[in-house]
Amino acid sequence: MRWLWRLKSQLTPRMLRGQRAERLACEYLRAQGYVIRERNVRFPVGEIDLIAQDGGVLCFVEVRSTSSQQWGGSLGSITDRKRRRVVHAARWYLRYHPPAVEETRFDVVAIDWREGSSPRVELVRGAFMGDER
C-alpha cells in the first residue's frame, strides 16, 4: 500500500487535472448517451483516451483540457501530429479488436477550466477524419 501513496504523490498538478478531465469527459459522454468501452488504451504508436460507443458508431475520443485560452484553448491544442498518433493508435486497436459496428468516428471532448467557475465542456463529434498519414 505504501507504493500506491508514493505513486500518487508523484503526480504533477497537470497530471491530476488530466485525470479529472477524463473523469468529467466520461460523465459528460454518458449523459449524452455514449457507452464507455475502454479508457487509456496504449499502443507503441500512441494512446487513445477513451473508446466509446454512440449508438452504432465506435468512437475514439481525445480528451483535451486547459486552464488557459492562450494558443486557442483546448481545441486549439490538437496538432496534426496528435491527430496522426490517435488515428494510428485507432488502427492498431481495430486490428486487434475488430468492432461489432461498421462505422467509426474521431470525437474530441474539450474542457476549459475557468478560475472560480465550473469547467466548460464541449463535445465535437467527427472532429477529424481517420485518413491522417
C-alpha positions in Angstrom: 0.0 0.0 0.0 2.9 2.3 0.6 4.0 2.2 -3.0 0.5 3.4 -4.1 0.9 6.5 -1.9 4.3 7.2 -3.5 2.9 6.8 -7.0 0.0 9.2 -6.3 2.4 11.7 -4.7 4.5 11.8 -7.8 1.6 13.0 -10.0 2.0 16.6 -11.1 -0.8 19.1 -10.9 -1.1 18.8 -14.7 -1.5 15.1 -14.5 -4.1 15.4 -11.8 -6.0 17.9 -13.9 -5.8 15.4 -16.8 -7.2 12.6 -14.8 -10.0 14.9 -13.5 -10.7 15.9 -17.1 -11.0 12.3 -18.3 -13.5 11.5 -15.4 -15.5 14.6 -16.3 -15.4 13.6 -20.0 -16.7 10.1 -19.2 -19.6 11.6 -17.2 -20.4 14.0 -19.9 -20.4 11.3 -22.7 -22.6 9.0 -20.6 -25.1 11.9 -20.2 -25.0 12.2 -24.0 -25.9 8.5 -24.4 -22.4 7.1 -25.1 -21.3 3.8 -23.6 -17.7 3.9 -22.4 -15.9 0.8 -23.6 -12.2 1.5 -22.6 -10.0 4.1 -21.1 -6.3 5.0 -21.7 -5.6 2.4 -24.4 -1.9 2.5 -25.2 -0.1 1.2 -28.3 3.5 1.8 -29.5 2.2 4.4 -31.9 0.1 6.4 -29.5 -2.7 6.4 -26.9 -6.5 6.7 -27.1 -8.0 8.4 -24.1 -11.5 6.9 -24.4 -13.1 4.4 -26.6 -16.9 4.7 -26.5 -20.0 3.7 -28.5 -22.5 6.2 -29.6 -25.4 4.1 -30.9 -24.0 2.1 -33.8 -20.8 4.1 -34.0 -17.5 3.2 -32.3 -15.8 6.5 -31.2 -12.2 7.1 -30.5 -12.3 10.1 -28.1 -9.5 12.5 -27.5 -9.8 14.5 -24.2 -8.2 17.9 -24.2 -8.1 20.3 -21.2 -6.5 23.6 -20.5 -6.8 26.4 -18.0 -5.7 29.0 -20.5 -7.2 30.4 -23.6 -3.8 31.2 -24.9 -2.9 29.3 -28.1 -6.6 28.6 -28.9 -7.7 26.8 -25.7 -8.4 23.0 -25.6 -9.5 22.6 -29.2 -6.6 24.6 -30.4 -4.1 22.2 -28.7 -4.9 19.4 -31.1 -2.0 19.4 -33.5 -1.6 17.4 -36.8 0.9 15.2 -35.0 -1.6 14.4 -32.2 -4.3 13.6 -34.8 -1.9 11.2 -36.6 -1.0 9.5 -33.4 -4.6 9.0 -32.4 -5.5 7.7 -35.9 -2.6 5.3 -35.9 -3.5 4.0 -32.4 -7.1 3.5 -33.6 -5.8 1.4 -36.5 -3.9 -0.8 -34.1 -6.9 -1.1 -31.9 -9.2 -2.1 -34.8 -6.6 -4.6 -36.0 -6.6 -6.4 -32.6 -10.2 -5.7 -31.6 -12.5 -5.9 -34.6 -15.6 -3.9 -33.7 -19.2 -5.3 -33.9 -20.1 -2.0 -35.6 -19.2 -0.9 -39.0 -18.8 2.9 -38.5 -16.0 4.6 -36.6 -15.5 8.3 -35.7 -13.0 10.5 -34.0 -14.5 12.8 -31.4 -13.0 15.4 -29.0 -14.1 16.4 -25.6 -12.6 19.8 -24.9 -12.6 21.0 -21.3 -11.7 24.6 -20.4 -11.1 25.1 -16.7 -12.3 28.6 -15.6 -11.0 30.0 -12.4 -13.8 30.5 -9.9 -16.4 28.7 -12.0 -17.4 25.3 -13.4 -15.4 23.9 -16.3 -16.8 24.4 -19.7 -17.2 21.0 -21.6 -17.6 20.8 -25.3 -18.1 17.7 -27.4 -17.1 17.8 -31.1 -18.4 14.7 -32.9 -16.4 13.8 -36.0 -13.7 16.3 -35.0 -11.2 14.9 -37.5 -11.0 12.1 -40.1 -9.2 8.8 -40.0 -7.3 9.4 -43.2 -4.3 11.0 -41.5 -1.0 9.7 -42.8 
